[in-house]
Amino acid sequence: MRRYIEFNVDIKPFQAVQFILEDKDLKSTLIFEDYKVTGVDEKEISILVFEKFFLRTGNTATLTVTVDNFSGVTIVKCISAGNGDGILDIDWGAGKSFIKPLRKKLESHIIEITKES
């Protein structure tokens, strides 16, 4: 089962990534990171991919995070996937618990949660 959350924060994308990577548990599951800055208007984008094994589901889940300010406000998008089990794709809370520490690190900077499922 996929879990998704999108929210706006009051800091720049690279600052948001620094806050996220302060969490040692999250940082230890990081398998990919990329950062880009556009030329003239200095818009930023960061892409992070985390991978973690969840014993409760017996699956390895991924958490993909994009952080950008292309629209003028910094938007954080998080999607966890691969954490479901069986035909019904039940994740037993694994997807939500993968996103939770990331959200907690940025909690004081969240302006608005725009999407959540």
Residue, then its C-alpha position, 0 to 999 in steps of 0.5 A: m500500500r502506498r502512503y503519500i503526503e505533500f506539504n509546504v515548508d517555510i525553508k529552502p529545499f536544501q535546508a529541508v534536506q539538511f533537517i531530514l538527514e539529521d535523523k540518524d535512522l533515516k540517514s542510515t537508510l538513504i540509498f540515493e540523493d541528488y541536488k540541482v540548482t537552476g541557473v538564473d532564478e536559482k530554483e532548487i530540487s532535491i531527490l532522496v530515496f530511502e530503503k528499509f526492511f520491515l519485519r512486520t510485513g516481511n518486505t523492503a519498503t522505499l520512501t521517495v522524497t522530492v523537495d523543490n521550490f519551482s512554484g515559489v514555495t518549498i514543497v515536500k512530497c513523500i511517497s512510501a511504496g513496497n511496504g504492503d503484504g499479500i493480495l490486499d496489499i496491507d502494510w500494517g502501518a509500515g508506510k506511515s511509520f516510514i514517513k513519520p520521522l521525516r515529517k517530525k523533523l520538518e514539523s516546525h517548518i510546515i506551513e500547510i499539508t496539501k495532500e495526504s493519503 
